[in-house]
Amino acid sequence: MANDLKIFCGNGCPKLAGEIAKYLNLTLGQINIGRFPNGEVMVKIGENVRGTDAFIIQSTSTPVNDNWMELLIIIDAMRRASARRITAVIPFYSYARQDRKDQPRVPISAKLVANLIEAAGANRVLTMDLHADQIQGFFDIPLDHLMALPVFLDHIRQMKLKDFVVGSPDVGGIKSAWYFAERLKVPLVIVDKRRKGPAETEVMNVIGDVKGKTVLMPDDLIQAGSTLAQAARTFKDRGAADIYAFVTHPLFSEGADKCLPGSGIKEIFVTDSVPLSEIGRVLKEPHVTVLSVARLFGEAIHRTHEETSISTLLH
């Protein structure tokens, strides 16, 4: 790799950043991140970055706002230290679910943080599996949007499954599920779900046949897991055999350990886009398996630095 490529990371996903640097045969750049007594983020770049192609790897899961501020302040420090180009590598882009005004007097926070990234001084963004594709249009700088799909597909082929289908847990997940089904050349089935209230849903129908089949359910993120659990129970009621979930961002918030057991999901495959929470680490039913996206991001960084096409990595 050229000497002017440097990789830095915040506290959002240090393990993933280390694996990406290892793939690129580099060491992580020196950066000191601390806190002033009043809680303000303190950053100092520990080496010369003048004229470099700097990639800052920072996932924005819990603590969400701390991780965002770290990223913005690191970008600003890089800009003021005269880095030639600054790429914000954001494996998980939080606030993505606030991508529109779905009721009066609410913000579009996904757009706000996009503005902040640009204002801080980033020249481009590299991210993965945004909750809403239209967020790409919130940026006036180049954005490359990776998908975890190739990583999941490689693992699915190793599983040597027979007689399986891809199941969308709700109508909103049809596009992601369609990509899976299209690449695997298998049928797509859909849970048609109607919402009864803010926290209560009612399943109305399953579109497609799952009787006796293995069902693969893709989704972009999981928190409490209620959507996946409800869809899995519905598929089981319709006669499905084994059920596996493939989820990019494993947030696993409070309640997942109560919602997911007994749902019928045999195993949940996730990526290391965010560090696995304590709930995710101790969850035994279903079992959680982490698949690394370090190679995917590493190759995207390498091709971006070399100014070669990354289109084959985008889907």
Secondary structure, DSSP 4 states (H G I P E B T S, - for coil): --TTEEEEE-SS-HHHHHHHHHHTT--PPPEEEEE-TTS-EEEEE-S--TT-EEEEE----SSHHHHHHHHHHHHHHHHHTT-SEEEEEESS-TTTT--S--STT---HHHHHHHHHHHHT-SEEEEE--SSGGGGGG-SS-EEEE-SHHHHHHHHHHHT--SEEEEESSGGGHHHHHHHHHHHT--EEEEEEEEEETTEEEEEEEES--TT-EEEEEEEEESS-HHHHHHHHHHHHTT---EEEEEEEE---TTHHHHSTTSSEEEEEEESSSPPPHHHHH-TTTEEEEE--HHHHHHHHHHHHHT---GGG--
